[in-house]
Amino acid sequence: MASSVSTSLAEENRLPPQEKLSPVAWVRRNLFDSWFSTLLTLVSGLVLVWALSLFWNWAFTQANWAVIPANLKIFASGTYPQSQLWRVWVVLGIVLATLGVAAGAWGGVLLQYMIGLGACMGLAALLPLGEQSQGWLAGCAGVTFAAIAISRGRASWRLASILVWALVLPICLELLLGTLTPNLPGVRAEQLSGLLLTLMLAAAALIIAFPIGVLLALGRANHALPVVRIFCTLLIELIRGVPLTTILFAAWLLVPFFLGGITVNLIIRAEVAFILFTAVYVAEDVRGGLQAVSRGQVEAARAVGLNPFQITALVILPQALRASVPALVNEFLTLFKDTSLVFIIGMIDLLQAGRVVFTNPNWLGTQKEVLFFIGVIYFIFCFAMAYAAKQVEKALGLGKR
């Protein structure tokens, strides 16, 4: 105990002293330290007050916010059959249980997020959303906390909590569509829409594209296997040099062709496009991290007798991924927003669900309200991912000596 305290004190002594300013001193130094800074502060303040006054006037006197609660089902699940919504809730419960197990095993930022998410669902269950929705929300909150409690502190479950996604994703897709289970009525892929489709496309692409991108990066950086390096380089440059819309069209048209005319679900085709497109950019982000690892560490690892696989897995890759965190997070945020492009192959994501709402004759003239609401949803998810990444960077010590 004494050694840990002395170590922390020694680390604090190595850091440069931090000046603590009072609020008035901070404002004076950062906003009014010169005539130019004062002018910028006053102009910016006037513009901000003007913009906020316009927004306030529109939001509280002109906007028709009744369009949002009246169409929550369309925003959330689009045209998914009302009678089969229980399947969506079951899938949500499975995902939350899987994430809860991972949170309990890994701890850290994921645990904080899952506790917060479970608490939010528990509070939402108290809102007047209907007895059925309230019951499902309470059940999802209970499943989340139960999974966290079961796996809390079980470090041996960490690897399994990652590998289990290979089983969870197809099970969730089958539950939602019911194409293989005779007891479940089939749901067309086009009916899987709204925020549900956006989250499903983004989550599946993120989970599958990340390991593929890491392998492509390692293959491109491997000079010992020139055939593998050339193949990975050509694949990365080919896909990276084509717009995402073209890849979506290609996946839509060519995936059944390459499978010998076998009928392929439209969601699977779109997912293939997002996985390929995201994987090549992940590969380049990771390759940048690989180049940040000094050659001396590789030589030192060889000197202590590590084989090439051990050098890559234990020395190079952990440092490369650590250095690649900011770029990888930026790619994941871009992926989440790029899912809105699926409208070009006839799918209805969150943004297109909003278009369905404000083109309804009963809600004409509500474009601003609908788009503002959708923008808030995108912001919440993107901010949550960015904040989580910031906490991961802080835990990894990025940017510190």
N, C-alpha and C positions, 0 to 999 in steps of 0.2 A: 504493500500500500504506500509506504514511504517512498519507494523508488519511483512509482508512477506519479506521485505528486511532484517529486523533484524533477522528473522528466518533463512534465507539463510546464513547470516554472522555468526550466531551462529553455523550452521552446518559446515561451512568452518573452524571455529576455533577449532572444535572438531576433525577434520581430522589431521593426522600427516603432517608436512611440507614436500613438495616435492622439491627435489633438481633439479635444472635446469642446464643441462650441454650443453656446446657448441658442435657442431658436432665433432670437433677434440678431445675434452675431452671424448665424448661418445665412439668414435672409440678406443681411447687409453685404456679406462677402460674395454670395453667389448671384444676387439679383441687382444690387445697387453699388457695386464696387467702383464703377466708372460712369462717365456720362453716356457712353455708348451702351453699356449694359443696362443702365437705367432706362434709356430710350427703348431698347428692345423689350424690356420687361413691361413698360407701360403700353407699348403697341400690342404686344402679345396678350396682355391682360384685356385690352379693349376688344380685340378680335375674339377672344375666348368668351367674354361676357356677351358680345353680340351673337355668337353662334349658339350659346346656351339659351339665350332668351328666345331665339327663333325656334329651337328644339322644344323648349318648354311650352311655348305658345301652341305649337303643332301637337305635341304629345297630350296636352291636357285640355285643349279646347277644340281641336279639329279632328284628331285621329279617331277612328272607329275600332277600338280594341276588342269589340265583341267578336270579330272575325277569328281571333286566336282561340278562345275556349270552345267556340262552336265547331272548330275544325281540328282539334287536337288529335283525333284519331287519324286523320289524313296526314298530318305532319309526322306522326309517330310511326304508323305502319302503312300509310297509303291506301291502296286498294285491296289489302289483305282481307280475306273474308271475315266478317264480324263473328261468325259462329266458330271460327277456328283460332281466335285470338289467344285461347288458352295455351296453344302450342308456342306462341311467342313468349308468353310468361314462363313456360317451362324451360325454354332455351335460355332465357335471361337468368333463371335460377341456376341452371347448369354452369353457365359462364361465371356467375358470381361465386358459386361454390368452388370452381376451379381456381379463380383468382384469390378467393379467401384462403384456400389451402396454400397457394404460393406465398401469399402475404404472411401467413403465420410461420411458414418455414424460412422465408428469407428475411422478414422484418423490414426495417428501414422505411424508405419512402412509400413503397407499395403497401406496407401495413397501415401507415397513416392514411393513405388514400382510401383503402378499403374500409377502415373504421369510419372515416368521414362519409363515404358513400352509403354504408349501411345505416348510419345515423340519419342521413338525408332521406333515405327511403322510409325509415321508421317515422320520421316527421311527416313525410308526404302521405303516409297512410292515415294520418289524422285529418287531412283535408277533405272537404266534401266532394270527392271525385266519384262517388258511387260505391256501394258496398262491395261489388265484385273487384273493382280496381283497388280499393283500400285493402281488401283481403290479400290480393296478390302482392301488393307492395309490402305489407307486413310479413308475408311469407318469404319474400326475397331478402328482406332485412334480416329475418331470423336465420335463413340459410347462410348468409354472409358471415354473421357473427359465430354461428355454429362451426363453419369451416375454419375460421380463424382460431377458435378455441381448440379444435381438435388437433390442428397442425402447429400450434404455438410452440416454438422452441425445438421443433423436430428438424434439425439440419439435414438429416438423412433423406428427407423428402424433397429436397431442393431440385435434384436432377429429375425426379419423377414428375414434379410440378411443371417442368418445361416440356418433357417428352409427351405428357398426357394430351397436349394440344393436338397431336397427330390423330388422336382418337376423338377428341371433343368436337373438332371442326366438322368432320363428316357426319357425326351424329346430329349435330345442330342443324346442318343443312337438310338432312333427311327428315328430321322432325318438322321443319318449316315447310318443306315441299311435299313430303309423303309420296315420293315417286316409286319407292321400292317396298314399302310396307303396305300390305293389302288391307289392313284394318283402318288405315288413315286415308281420308279422301285426299286426292291429289290437288295440289295448288300450283297453278301455272307460274313460271318464273317471273312473268311480267307483273304478277300480283304481289310479289315481294318487293315492296317499295317504301318510299319515305325515309325517315331517319334510320329505320331498321336496315334497309339496304345499304345506306351510306356506312353505317358502323360495321356491317358484316363484310363489305368489300374492303374497307380500310384495315380492319383487324386481321382478316385472313391474309391479305397481301403483306402486311407488316410481319406477321409471324412466319410466313413461308419464304418471303423474299430475303429476309435478313441472313439466314444461314446460306442460302444460295449466293448472295452477294459476297459473303465472307469467303466462300470457296472460290468464286471467280477472282477475287482479289488475290488470294494465295496462289491460284494458278497463273495469273498474269505476272506475279512477282517471282515465280519459280523459274530460274534460269537453268536449273539442272534438267528440266523436262521441256525441251523446246517445242515439242508438238502440243503439249498441254498449254503452254504459254501462248502460242500462236492462236490456238482455238479460242481461248478465253479472251484474248485481245480482239480478235475479229468479232466475236459475239458482242462484246461490250461496245465496240465502236459502231457496229451495225445498228444495234437497238438504240444507242444513245444518239445516233445521227438521224433518227426518224421521229416525227411528232407522235405524241401519245394518241391523238385521234386516229392516225394511220394504223398504229398498232392495235387499237380497239377494233377498227374495221377488219384488219387482217385476222385477228383472233375470232371475230364474229363469222367470217367467211371461210377461213382456212383450217380451223381446228377440226371440224367434221371431215374435211377433205383428207387431212393427214391421218385420221383415224379410220379411213376406209368407208366414209359415209355414215358412220355410226352417229345417231342423234345425240348431241351434247347439249346439256342444259345451258341456257343463255347466261346464267350467273357464272357457271364454270368458265365459259368463254371470256367473259369480262374479267374474271379473276386471273386467268392466265395472262391477259394483257397487262394488268396492273402488277402482277408478280414479276414478269420479265422486265418491265420498264423500271420498276423500283429496284430490282436486284442489281442492275448494271450501275445505277447511281450509288447504291450502297457499296458496290465493289470499288468504285473510284474513291469514295470517302474512306473506306478501310485501307485502300492502297496508299492514300496520303498518310494515314497513321503508320503503316508499315515503313514508309520512308523516313519517319521520324525516329525510328529505333536505330540507335547507333550500331555500326558494324562491330565495334569493340565488344558489345554484349554478346553477339553471336559467337565471336571468337572465344570469349571467356566461357560460354556454355559448352563449346566443343572441347575446350581445355579440361573441363571437369568431367568429360565423358558422356555428355548427353548425346542421344541420337537425333537425327533431323526432325523426327516427329515430336520428340520432347522439347527440342529447341523452339519449334513453332508454337506448340500448345502451352508451354510453361514460361517462355521468355518473350517471344516476339508478339504473339497475338494479344495477350492481356494488355501490353503497353500500347499496341496499335489501336485497339478498341477504346482504350482510355483516352487517347489523343483524338479519336474520331467522334467522340460523343456530341460535340456541338453540330458538326456537319450531319451526323446521322439524325439528330432530332429535327434539323431543318428539313431533311428529306422526308421524314415521317409526317411532318406538318403539311408539306406539299402534297404528299400522297392522300391525306385525309381530304384536302380541298379539291384535289383533282378527280375524286370520285364523282363530282358533279358532271363530268363529261360523258357519263354513261347514257345520257339522254340521246346521243347520236346513234345508238344502236337500239333505241326503243325502250329503255328502262327509265323508271321514275324514281329518282333519288330525292333527297330532302328539298333541293332547290326546285326540281320539277313538280314536287308535291305542292310547293307554294304557288307555282304557276297554275296548277289545277284549281287551287283555292281562289286566287284573285281573278281568274277568268270565269268563275261561276257567276251566272247572272245575279244571284242573290248577294254577291259580295263585290260587285264592280266598284272600282275606285279605291280599293284597299291595298293597292300594290305597295305603298310605302310601309304600311303596318306589317304586312306579311314579310317583306324583304328585311325590314328591321328585326323582326322576330327571328328569322332564319340567320341573319348576321350575328345576333346574340348567341344563338346555339353554336354556330361555328366558332365564335370567339371563346365561349366557355370551354369547349373541348380542346381547342388549340392552346389556350392559356394554361389549362390543366396539364397538358403534355409538356409545355415549355417550363412550367414551374417544377414539375417532377424532374425534368432533365437538369434544371438548375440545382436542385437538391442533390442529384446524383453527382454532378460536377463538384459540388462543395464537398460531398463525402469522399470523392476520389482525390481531392486536393488539386484540381486543375487550376492553373494560374498562380499557384503558390511555389515558392522556392523549396 
